[in-house]
Structure formats: structure tokens, C-alpha cells
Amino acid sequence: MDMNAQQAPDALDDARRLEAAHLAQVYAQFPFEVVAGEGAYLICADGRRLLDLYGGHAVCALGYGHPRLLAALRRQAGELLFASNAMALRVRARAAEKLAEFAPDGLSRVFFVNSGAEANENALRVACQLTGRSRVVALQHGFHGRTAAAAAVSWGAYRWYGFPQTPFDVVFAPRDDSAAVAAMIDQETAAVILEPIQGLGGAYPIANEVLVAARAACDACGAFFIADEVQCGMGRSGLPFAVSHAGVTPDMLTTAKSLGAGFPCAALLMREDCAAQLGTGDLGSTFGGGPLACAAVEAVLEAMHEEQLPARAAERERQIRATCLQGPVEAIQGRGLLLGLKCNSSASAARDRLLDANILTGASAVPGWLRLMPPLNLHENEAAALAATLHQPGVYREQSDE
Ligand SMILES: Cc1ncc(COP(=O)(O)O)c(C=O)c1O
């Protein structure tokens, strides 16, 4: 370990230099090199152990090195690494069955893909295809991915959308105005797409009344209600899926990130009658639903049940709300373990101070808001470490850099 510590500056310098040689330089990166993970901790090249409340951007729902997930991947890799969708697989059937059971009632059909953006791309395509309409309603401050259709419905399209034109017409409704949202959904609308808790938008929970109003307007106009639960789904909100907090069932739901807890995969869930209108060749993916991805999905869903991860996320939320409203934190929003912490000066300054104390947190697109997206099996004493660190005066810094 001492040797690691001595090698740290060189090792970090080396990793950055090696990456910079051939990788497109499109990511801002944290100032450390990670070499391993253990539970809720990341282990750096210099031997530092970071309590990871960023969770690989809401991906690492089971933490690092979860025995069930590793065993499932090892077993499946040994048996069959890949087979395309042209061949039926028991592991794919099991993963789909378990995911449909975990999903809100009625979302019983699964289409597996590889990323959140791809799931949204397909949901929007199905909505346009089945309605024959070409207008989509999205919410201000929402984020749905970087592919053509997903980027088109992401707020601040100038920032995410690099294509000369959108594949359909898009209108953005205010995220907190149920009447405005309902008024924008009409007979021309193919779909409304929204994140029940906006991740990049600062872990902002969309009010139940907005979700209920959108549902009613979609029913009245024959438009699809698409819940993007790529970030807030899979138990993170304290329920299997966040839209259920409003008692609303979408027509389609997309999920990714925590779905494979580190193995890249995503899914589009839809109603039976919606799937019944799709025929051979209407949707497709080479890698989606591959055996390794499905083994990961199955292991994650088993862990969700056996370790009661949604309930544990809700319990940690209560603890964090009760103990972390102090130091630089003046407000907390979100649900479960997708929480936004409003800092009374600069979020990045607070994030840097927390990192100095070996606690990793995430930023958001909203100035002043830190984001927590930790593993769902975060322990009580790990959440307590955040509260204790926020209590230290050094975490607070006066100057603002946002
Ligand atoms: C709500 C939401 N939807 C879609 C995406 C895109 O997912 P992916 O990066 O897997 O394409 C993200 C990614 O952060 C997201 O947070």
C-alpha cells in the first residue's frame, strides 16, 4: 500500500497521459485514478478509499463486488458469452419475466437494448409509429440521452442536440405546471416523455399532480405516456419505479443504469396491447438481450427482492433528510437515493471539500445542487459519515464558482 502511495502521482499522471493519447477528450474527469471497488467504496491508485455517493452515475445499485452479480456473470460467461436474438435463451426469458413482475402492473412486455438513450429512442419510435403522429411533449429541464430522438426531447437542445433537425416536432412544458402540461397534449401528440424524478435537473421530483394530469390528457387524446426511469428507476426512488409514487401507470417505461448494476444494458417496457401491434422486424438490436446482460438483470432483480433494496433506499433517504440539512446544505429534494442537496454557496466547492474528506458526490445541471446516487445497499454508518463530514466547518466555503 505504501508503494502505491508513493507511486500515486506518477500513476495518475500516467493514466491521464495514456487516455489523452487516443481517447476523444470529451469528459471532465475527477482528479483520481480508480483501480478497484469494494461495497460502497472506490479504491484509488494511491490507496485512498472513497465513499462513493455518486455510484458511477446511478449505475452501481449493488455497490462494487456484489457476490450474486459477480457469480451470475461468471457462470453465464462460462456457459455462453453471446447469442443473438435470433435464438431463444432461457436466461433472457427469466430476466424479462422478473423485470415484468417488478414493473408497474400492465407493463408486461420487455424489449432489451443497451443504453438509456436507445431505450428512449425506441419508445419514441413506437409512439410515432403506432399513433401515426409526429409531435412529442417533453418537460423543461428533462434529459433523455444523446441519440437523435432522445436528444431532441432533452431540454437545452442547443447543448445536447448536434443534428441539423429533430426527427419529430417537440414542445417543452414547464415541469411544475400541470395545467400547462395537459394543455400541450392534444390530438396531434404521439407521446409525452418525462423523468418522474429529473436526474440531471437536480434530482427534481415531478409533482404527482403533473403526472396525473399528463396521464389523463394522454388518455383523452390517445397519446402515449412514456416514463423515462433510466436514472430514477430500479428501486432507487424507494419503490420499484418512481412513477408509482403518483399512482400513475405509463404506457411505456424505459430503464437502464441500475438495471445491470454495472453491466451495460437497458430495457423498454410496454403494455401488452402496445406490443401486440408490433411485428417481426419493427424493433431490433444485435446486443440487446444478450446472455451476459440478462444474467446481470436477473441477479439485480433477485437482489432487489431478497435485500429489499427499494425499502432500504427509502430508509436511507429518511436518515439523510434527518441528518444532512446542515453545513453547506440548505435544502434536500428528490426521493430515495436520488437526492439533490442545495448548497448555500457553491455546489462544486462543497463537492471538492467532501472529496477532500474522501466522500464522492455528483454535480447536476442546476447550479448549486449536488446529487447523491449511491448504491441502494448503502449502510447506515456510511450515510452517517456524510452527515458527520457536512458538520465539519471546513466543508463550507464562502466563495462561489458557479
Ligand atoms: C433520465 C436519463 N435518460 C436517459 C439517459 C441516457 O442514458 P445512456 O447514457 O445510458 O444512453 C440518462 C443518462 O444519464 C438519463 O439520466
The ligand as an ORCA input file, in Angstrom:
! r2SCAN-3c Opt
* xyz 0 1
  C     -33.001     10.129    -17.305
  C     -31.999      9.667    -18.320
  N     -32.425      9.202    -19.503
  C     -31.564      8.764    -20.441
  C     -30.207      8.772    -20.212
  C     -29.277      8.269    -21.263
  O     -28.764      7.032    -20.847
  P     -27.473      6.415    -21.547
  O     -26.315      7.297    -21.171
  O     -27.386      5.030    -20.989
  O     -27.730      6.428    -23.004
  C     -29.710      9.247    -18.996
  C     -28.261      9.296    -18.737
  O     -27.771      9.916    -17.838
  C     -30.632      9.710    -18.019
  O     -30.217     10.172    -16.840
*
